[in-house]
Amino acid sequence: MTSIMYKVAKNNIKEARMKKLVLVLLAVFLVIPALSNAGTVSSRYDVTFGGFVKYDVGWASQNTNADPYTANRKSTLGVDYLADEYTNTFMTAAETRFNFLVKGPDLWGAKTSAFIEGDFRGVSTGNSYGGFQLRHAFMNLKWQSAELMIGQNWQQWGMPYYPASIGFNDNSTFLKGIRIPQIAFRYFFTKEFNAMIGVQTATEWSGSFGTRQVDDYARSNWPGVMGEIAYWTDRCGKIGPNNLKFGLGGFYGREKKTIGLDAAGNPIGATPFANSYYDDTTDAWMAAFRYSVPIIPEKQGNKQFALLLNGNFFYGQNWSGNDWMNVPGTSNVSAAAPTISNGSYWRMSGDAVAPTAYGLYAQLSFWFTNNLWTNLQYGYLKYNYSSAGRQDFPNAVNMNQNYAVNLLWDANQAIRFGVQWNHIFTGYNAPTAPTRNDRTGEMDVYRFAAWYFF
């Protein structure tokens, strides 16, 4: 009896082993085709996928869109402006983003990586709002004491180190930063001192096909040249990734401003064909200082009661080629220069000139707890138009100011909520004849946002 039971148990063990073998072989047969196809649908390198879903809802005291950055003129003296007569309620989820971080093989002793990101705002690549668009596409080579970045990324100078706004265009007229095709090389002389030098696209790259990189800045045969000297240190502590930082930088470029002429040599404006063309070269440049000061640093990784001040100062001229200040274009009363966007313009003498401009951005951030913090923000931009320039270009923005405060809360690692009030005050060059309407405008924007990070 014992012998029979032993044989039965032995047979059961063999059957169990056979079943396991069959399952293993089946799994192998299923995996082999997947592996053979993997090279065509995935990367050979370390790829991390991320992004967030973002929802915005808000109300503006003027009839604007979800991304306002200047206020419209006030209605006055019997002239009503639609944008000033009505308010606006908006909702959007177009700031939802996807990104890929790729870590690849070493090259020349450097760690290599690449980053790709897009969102659904659409507007910077000529699509409708909600259409997918490129935000970032750049590669990095990182050595122990140097870093080379090639591609489209945030500018590497001037912009605030930590602009904690809720709306996409909040404070964007104060050198908040733009994403721009560039090559930037940063060298670290010590752990704390470094310098950057590079080249950038000569003109605004985005927009509809046919105008992209086809303007007076691209015709100049000059790329933009940029640089920065900086000091970064942890000696005074830090708040998250924000430590003590100072950077002095800027860029230089040129614009070959062109105008079409008729047979008699009279200007007919920016037309695709003319009897002849006339051009004059103007400089485009900017100097900017940016800073980050952890006044009260975090303690043992906890940001409660931490206080951070960061921002910038800037000065320059003729920077509309890359929309550094995100100021809208405006119609002009003169046929010699039908549109401008606070860049250069033609004088009656036939010379091209550009107004100088200056401004600043400042943000004070305070953490009530490690996951709840507030940001107080102020921005100022001023263009130095001459008296003649103010009269010739009455619709051009002469000054812009923003006051904002927001409250952000990380409910957990994935979900963040935010509320914000933003007041925008805009001054224009002059009242427009014959109505002599008001030259200023004001707008309040209230916004709620929710993020889900993944």
C-alpha positions as CSV (number, residue, x, y, z in Angstrom):
1,M,0.0,0.0,0.0
2,T,2.8,2.3,0.9
3,S,4.6,1.5,-2.4
4,I,1.4,2.4,-4.4
5,M,1.0,5.7,-2.6
6,Y,4.7,6.5,-3.2
7,K,4.3,5.9,-6.9
8,V,1.1,8.0,-7.1
9,A,2.9,10.9,-5.4
10,K,5.9,10.5,-7.7
11,N,3.6,10.7,-10.7
12,N,1.9,13.8,-9.4
13,I,5.2,15.5,-8.9
14,K,6.2,14.7,-12.5
15,E,2.9,16.1,-13.8
16,A,3.4,19.3,-11.8
17,R,6.9,19.7,-13.2
18,M,5.6,19.1,-16.8
19,K,2.9,21.7,-16.3
20,K,5.5,24.2,-15.0
21,L,7.7,23.5,-18.0
22,V,4.9,23.9,-20.4
23,L,4.0,27.3,-18.8
24,V,7.6,28.4,-19.0
25,L,7.9,27.5,-22.7
26,L,4.6,29.2,-23.4
27,A,5.8,32.4,-21.7
28,V,9.1,32.3,-23.6
29,F,7.2,31.9,-27.0
30,L,5.0,34.8,-26.1
31,V,7.9,37.0,-25.0
32,I,10.2,36.3,-27.9
33,P,8.0,38.1,-30.5
34,A,7.6,41.1,-28.2
35,L,11.4,41.3,-27.7
36,S,12.0,41.1,-31.4
37,N,9.6,44.0,-32.0
38,A,10.8,46.1,-29.1
39,G,13.5,47.8,-31.1
40,T,11.0,49.4,-33.4
41,V,8.7,50.8,-30.7
42,S,10.9,51.6,-27.7
43,S,14.3,53.0,-26.9
44,R,17.5,51.1,-26.2
45,Y,18.2,53.6,-23.4
46,D,16.7,54.6,-20.1
47,V,13.5,56.5,-20.9
48,T,11.2,58.1,-18.2
49,F,7.7,59.3,-19.2
50,G,6.1,62.0,-17.2
51,G,3.9,65.1,-17.2
52,F,0.7,66.4,-15.7
53,V,-3.0,67.1,-16.3
54,K,-3.9,70.7,-15.6
55,Y,-7.3,72.3,-15.3
56,D,-7.8,76.1,-15.2
57,V,-11.0,78.0,-14.4
58,G,-11.3,81.7,-13.9
59,W,-12.9,85.1,-14.3
60,A,-11.5,88.3,-15.8
61,S,-12.9,91.8,-15.3
62,Q,-12.3,92.5,-19.1
63,N,-13.4,90.4,-22.0
64,T,-10.2,88.5,-22.6
65,N,-8.9,85.0,-23.0
66,A,-7.4,82.5,-20.5
67,D,-3.9,83.8,-21.0
68,P,-4.0,87.6,-20.6
69,Y,-0.8,89.6,-20.0
70,T,-1.9,93.2,-20.9
71,A,-5.1,95.1,-20.2
72,N,-7.2,96.8,-22.9
73,R,-7.9,100.5,-23.0
74,K,-10.7,101.8,-20.8
75,S,-13.9,103.0,-22.4
76,T,-14.3,106.8,-22.2
77,L,-15.6,109.9,-23.9
78,G,-18.5,108.2,-25.7
79,V,-16.2,105.4,-27.1
80,D,-16.9,101.9,-25.7
81,Y,-14.4,99.1,-26.1
82,L,-16.0,95.6,-26.1
83,A,-13.1,94.3,-24.1
84,D,-13.7,96.8,-21.4
85,E,-17.5,96.7,-21.4
86,Y,-17.8,93.0,-20.6
87,T,-16.2,90.4,-18.4
88,N,-15.1,86.9,-19.3
89,T,-15.3,83.5,-17.7
90,F,-12.9,80.9,-19.0
91,M,-12.0,77.2,-18.5
92,T,-9.2,75.2,-20.2
93,A,-7.2,72.0,-19.8
94,A,-4.8,72.8,-22.7
95,E,-1.8,73.2,-20.4
96,T,-1.7,69.4,-19.9
97,R,1.8,68.2,-20.7
98,F,3.7,65.1,-21.7
99,N,7.5,64.7,-21.5
100,F,10.2,62.1,-22.0
101,L,13.6,62.1,-20.3
102,V,16.2,59.9,-22.1
103,K,19.5,58.9,-20.5
104,G,21.9,57.5,-23.1
105,P,25.5,56.3,-23.4
106,D,28.5,58.5,-22.4
107,L,30.3,60.5,-25.0
108,W,33.8,62.1,-24.7
109,G,33.6,61.4,-20.9
110,A,30.2,63.2,-20.6
111,K,26.9,61.9,-19.4
112,T,24.3,62.3,-22.2
113,S,20.6,62.9,-21.9
114,A,17.7,64.4,-23.9
115,F,14.4,65.9,-22.9
116,I,11.2,66.2,-25.0
117,E,8.0,68.0,-23.9
118,G,4.8,69.2,-25.4
119,D,1.4,70.6,-24.3
120,F,-1.9,71.3,-25.9
121,R,-2.0,75.1,-26.1
122,G,-1.3,75.0,-29.8
123,V,-1.0,78.7,-30.2
124,S,2.9,79.0,-30.5
125,T,3.0,76.7,-33.5
126,G,0.1,78.0,-35.4
127,N,-2.4,75.4,-34.3
128,S,-5.8,76.0,-32.7
129,Y,-6.0,76.1,-28.9
130,G,-6.1,72.5,-27.8
131,G,-3.7,71.3,-30.6
132,F,-0.5,69.6,-29.5
133,Q,2.7,71.7,-29.7
134,L,6.4,71.4,-29.0
135,R,7.7,73.0,-25.8
136,H,11.1,71.5,-25.2
137,A,13.4,69.4,-27.4
138,F,17.1,69.5,-26.3
139,M,20.0,67.3,-25.5
140,N,22.6,67.6,-22.7
141,L,26.3,66.6,-22.4
142,K,27.4,66.9,-18.8
143,W,31.0,66.6,-17.6
144,Q,32.2,67.0,-14.1
145,S,33.0,70.7,-14.6
146,A,31.1,71.7,-17.8
147,E,27.7,71.3,-19.5
148,L,26.7,71.6,-23.2
149,M,23.0,72.0,-24.1
150,I,21.7,71.9,-27.7
151,G,18.1,72.3,-28.8
152,Q,15.0,74.2,-27.7
153,N,14.9,75.1,-24.0
154,W,14.3,78.0,-21.7
155,Q,16.8,80.8,-22.2
156,Q,19.9,80.4,-20.1
157,W,20.1,83.9,-18.7
158,G,17.9,86.7,-17.2
159,M,14.7,84.8,-16.4
160,P,13.7,84.4,-12.7
161,Y,15.0,81.2,-11.1
162,Y,11.5,80.4,-9.6
163,P,8.5,82.1,-11.2
164,A,5.6,80.4,-9.3
165,S,2.7,81.6,-11.3
166,I,-0.6,79.7,-12.0
167,G,-1.6,81.1,-15.5
168,F,0.6,80.4,-18.5
169,N,1.2,84.1,-19.4
170,D,1.2,85.6,-15.9
171,N,4.0,88.1,-15.6
172,S,5.3,87.1,-19.0
173,T,6.0,90.8,-20.0
174,F,8.9,90.9,-17.4
175,L,11.5,88.6,-18.9
176,K,9.7,85.6,-17.4
177,G,11.6,83.5,-20.0
178,I,11.0,82.0,-23.4
179,R,11.7,78.6,-24.9
180,I,14.1,79.2,-27.8
181,P,16.4,77.1,-30.1
182,Q,20.0,77.6,-28.9
183,I,23.4,76.1,-28.2
184,A,24.7,77.0,-24.7
185,F,28.0,75.9,-23.0
186,R,28.3,76.5,-19.3
187,Y,31.7,76.0,-17.6
188,F,32.1,75.6,-13.8
189,F,35.4,77.2,-12.7
190,T,34.6,76.1,-9.1
191,K,31.6,74.5,-7.5
192,E,30.2,78.1,-7.0
193,F,31.4,80.2,-9.9
194,N,30.4,79.4,-13.5
195,A,29.9,81.1,-16.9
196,M,27.8,80.5,-19.9
197,I,28.2,81.4,-23.6
198,G,26.1,80.4,-26.6
199,V,24.1,81.3,-29.7
200,Q,20.4,81.5,-30.1
201,T,17.9,81.8,-32.9
202,A,17.9,85.3,-34.4
203,T,14.1,85.5,-34.4
204,E,10.9,84.1,-33.0
205,W,10.8,80.5,-34.3
206,S,7.1,79.7,-33.7
207,G,4.0,80.6,-35.5
208,S,2.3,79.6,-38.7
209,F,4.4,78.2,-41.6
210,G,5.5,81.0,-44.0
211,T,6.4,83.5,-41.3
212,R,8.5,81.3,-39.1
213,Q,12.1,82.6,-39.0
214,V,11.4,84.9,-42.0
215,D,11.7,88.5,-40.8
216,D,14.2,91.3,-40.5
217,Y,16.0,89.7,-37.6
218,A,16.7,86.5,-39.6
219,R,17.7,88.7,-42.6
220,S,20.5,90.2,-40.6
221,N,22.8,87.2,-41.1
222,W,23.5,87.3,-37.3
223,P,22.4,84.8,-34.7
224,G,21.8,86.0,-31.2
225,V,24.9,85.8,-29.0
226,M,24.3,85.2,-25.3
227,G,26.3,84.9,-22.2
228,E,26.1,84.9,-18.4
229,I,28.5,84.9,-15.4
230,A,26.9,83.4,-12.2
231,Y,27.5,82.5,-8.6
232,W,25.6,79.5,-7.0
233,T,26.1,78.3,-3.5
234,D,24.5,76.3,-0.7
235,R,26.4,78.2,2.0
236,C,23.2,80.0,3.0
237,G,21.0,77.0,2.8
238,K,18.3,76.2,0.3
239,I,14.5,75.8,-0.1
240,G,13.8,72.8,-2.3
241,P,16.1,73.3,-5.3
242,N,16.4,77.0,-4.7
243,N,19.7,78.1,-3.2
244,L,21.6,81.4,-3.2
245,K,22.1,82.4,-6.9
246,F,23.2,85.5,-8.7
247,G,23.6,85.8,-12.5
248,L,24.6,88.7,-14.8
249,G,23.9,88.0,-18.5
250,G,22.4,89.2,-21.7
251,F,22.4,88.9,-25.5
252,Y,23.3,90.8,-28.6
253,G,21.8,90.5,-32.1
254,R,21.1,92.6,-35.2
255,E,18.1,93.5,-37.3
256,K,18.3,94.4,-40.9
257,K,15.0,96.4,-41.1
258,T,13.6,96.4,-44.6
259,I,10.9,98.4,-46.4
260,G,9.5,98.1,-49.9
261,L,9.6,101.2,-52.2
262,D,7.5,102.0,-55.2
263,A,8.9,103.2,-58.6
264,A,9.3,106.8,-57.3
265,G,11.2,105.6,-54.2
266,N,8.3,106.2,-51.8
267,P,7.8,103.6,-49.0
268,I,5.0,101.2,-49.4
269,G,5.6,99.1,-46.3
270,A,6.4,95.4,-45.7
271,T,5.2,93.9,-48.9
272,P,6.3,90.6,-50.5
273,F,7.1,92.4,-53.8
274,A,8.1,96.0,-54.6
275,N,10.1,98.0,-57.2
276,S,13.0,98.0,-54.8
277,Y,13.8,97.6,-51.1
278,Y,15.7,99.8,-48.6
279,D,17.2,98.5,-45.4
280,D,18.9,99.9,-42.3
281,T,20.6,97.8,-39.6
282,T,19.8,98.3,-35.9
283,D,21.1,96.6,-32.8
284,A,19.1,94.3,-30.5
285,W,20.5,93.8,-27.0
286,M,19.7,93.3,-23.4
287,A,21.5,93.1,-20.1
288,A,19.8,91.3,-17.2
289,F,20.6,90.5,-13.6
290,R,18.8,87.7,-11.8
291,Y,18.9,86.6,-8.2
292,S,17.6,84.0,-5.7
293,V,18.0,84.5,-2.0
294,P,16.7,82.0,0.6
295,I,16.2,84.5,3.4
296,I,14.9,81.7,5.8
297,P,16.1,78.4,4.4
298,E,14.4,75.0,5.0
299,K,15.4,72.9,7.9
300,Q,16.3,69.2,7.5
301,G,14.3,69.1,4.3
302,N,11.2,70.7,5.7
303,K,10.2,74.0,4.1
304,Q,7.8,75.2,6.9
305,F,8.3,78.9,7.6
306,A,10.9,79.2,4.8
307,L,11.1,82.5,2.9
308,L,12.5,83.0,-0.6
309,L,13.1,86.2,-2.6
310,N,13.9,85.9,-6.3
311,G,13.5,88.0,-9.4
312,N,15.4,90.0,-12.0
313,F,16.3,93.5,-13.4
314,F,16.7,94.1,-17.2
315,Y,17.6,96.9,-19.7
316,G,17.9,96.9,-23.4
317,Q,16.4,97.7,-26.8
318,N,14.8,96.2,-29.9
319,W,14.1,92.8,-28.3
320,S,10.8,92.1,-30.1
321,G,12.4,89.6,-32.5
322,N,12.2,86.9,-29.9
323,D,9.2,88.2,-28.0
324,W,11.2,88.4,-24.8
325,M,8.5,90.6,-23.2
326,N,5.5,89.0,-24.9
327,V,4.0,92.4,-25.8
328,P,1.4,92.2,-28.5
329,G,1.9,93.8,-31.9
330,T,-0.1,97.0,-32.8
331,S,-1.3,98.7,-36.0
332,N,0.5,101.9,-37.0
333,V,-0.9,104.9,-38.8
334,S,2.1,105.2,-41.1
335,A,2.4,103.1,-44.3
336,A,6.1,103.1,-43.8
337,A,5.8,100.8,-40.9
338,P,2.4,99.2,-40.8
339,T,2.9,97.1,-37.7
340,I,5.2,97.1,-34.7
341,S,5.6,95.1,-31.5
342,N,7.7,97.5,-29.5
343,G,10.7,96.9,-31.6
344,S,12.4,99.3,-34.2
345,Y,10.5,101.7,-36.4
346,W,11.3,104.2,-39.2
347,R,11.8,107.9,-38.5
348,M,11.0,110.5,-41.1
349,S,14.7,110.9,-41.8
350,G,14.7,107.3,-43.1
351,D,16.7,105.8,-40.2
352,A,15.5,102.8,-38.2
353,V,15.5,103.3,-34.4
354,A,14.3,101.3,-31.4
355,P,13.2,102.6,-28.0
356,T,15.2,101.5,-25.0
357,A,13.3,99.7,-22.3
358,Y,13.8,98.5,-18.7
359,G,11.9,96.6,-16.0
360,L,12.0,94.1,-13.2
361,Y,10.2,91.2,-11.6
362,A,10.2,90.3,-7.9
363,Q,8.6,87.4,-6.1
364,L,8.5,86.7,-2.3
365,S,7.6,83.1,-1.4
366,F,6.6,82.0,2.1
367,W,5.9,78.4,3.2
368,F,3.2,78.0,5.9
369,T,3.9,74.3,5.9
370,N,6.1,72.0,3.9
371,N,3.2,71.6,1.4
372,L,1.3,75.0,1.6
373,W,2.9,78.2,0.4
374,T,2.1,81.7,-1.0
375,N,3.8,83.8,-3.6
376,L,3.6,87.7,-3.8
377,Q,4.6,89.0,-7.2
378,Y,5.3,92.3,-8.8
379,G,6.4,93.2,-12.3
380,Y,7.2,96.5,-14.1
381,L,8.0,97.2,-17.8
382,K,8.7,100.6,-19.3
383,Y,9.5,101.7,-23.0
384,N,11.3,105.0,-23.5
385,Y,9.5,106.2,-26.6
386,S,10.2,109.7,-27.9
387,S,7.4,112.3,-28.1
388,A,7.2,111.7,-31.9
389,G,7.3,107.9,-31.4
390,R,4.4,108.1,-28.9
391,Q,2.3,110.0,-31.4
392,D,3.2,107.9,-34.4
393,F,2.5,104.6,-32.5
394,P,-0.4,105.5,-30.1
395,N,-1.5,101.8,-29.8
396,A,1.9,100.5,-28.7
397,V,2.3,99.5,-25.1
398,N,4.3,102.1,-23.2
399,M,4.2,100.6,-19.7
400,N,2.9,97.4,-18.0
401,Q,2.6,96.5,-14.3
402,N,1.3,93.3,-12.6
403,Y,0.5,92.7,-9.0
404,A,-0.3,89.1,-8.1
405,V,-0.7,86.8,-5.1
406,N,-1.4,83.1,-5.1
407,L,-1.7,80.2,-2.7
408,L,-0.5,76.7,-3.6
409,W,-1.1,73.4,-1.8
410,D,0.3,70.0,-2.6
411,A,-2.4,67.7,-1.3
412,N,-0.2,64.7,-2.0
413,Q,2.7,63.7,-4.3
414,A,0.3,63.8,-7.4
415,I,-2.3,66.5,-6.8
416,R,-1.8,70.2,-6.4
417,F,-4.3,73.0,-6.1
418,G,-3.9,76.8,-6.5
419,V,-5.8,80.0,-6.4
420,Q,-4.6,83.4,-7.6
421,W,-5.5,87.1,-8.0
422,N,-3.7,89.1,-10.7
423,H,-4.1,92.8,-11.3
424,I,-2.8,94.1,-14.7
425,F,-2.3,97.8,-15.4
426,T,-1.3,98.8,-18.9
427,G,-0.4,102.2,-20.3
428,Y,-0.4,103.0,-24.1
429,N,1.7,105.6,-25.9
430,A,-1.0,108.1,-26.5
431,P,-4.8,108.6,-26.8
432,T,-5.9,107.9,-30.4
433,A,-7.4,110.7,-32.4
434,P,-10.1,111.8,-33.1
435,T,-11.8,110.2,-30.1
436,R,-8.9,111.1,-27.7
437,N,-9.7,108.0,-25.7
438,D,-8.1,106.9,-22.5
439,R,-4.4,105.7,-22.7
440,T,-4.6,103.2,-19.9
441,G,-6.4,100.0,-19.0
442,E,-6.8,97.8,-15.9
443,M,-7.9,94.3,-15.4
444,D,-8.3,91.8,-12.5
445,V,-8.0,88.0,-13.2
446,Y,-9.1,85.4,-10.6
447,R,-8.0,81.9,-11.3
448,F,-8.3,78.4,-9.8
449,A,-6.1,75.5,-11.0
450,A,-5.7,71.8,-10.3
451,W,-2.8,69.6,-11.4
452,Y,-2.3,65.9,-11.4
453,F,1.4,65.0,-11.8
454,F,2.5,61.6,-13.1
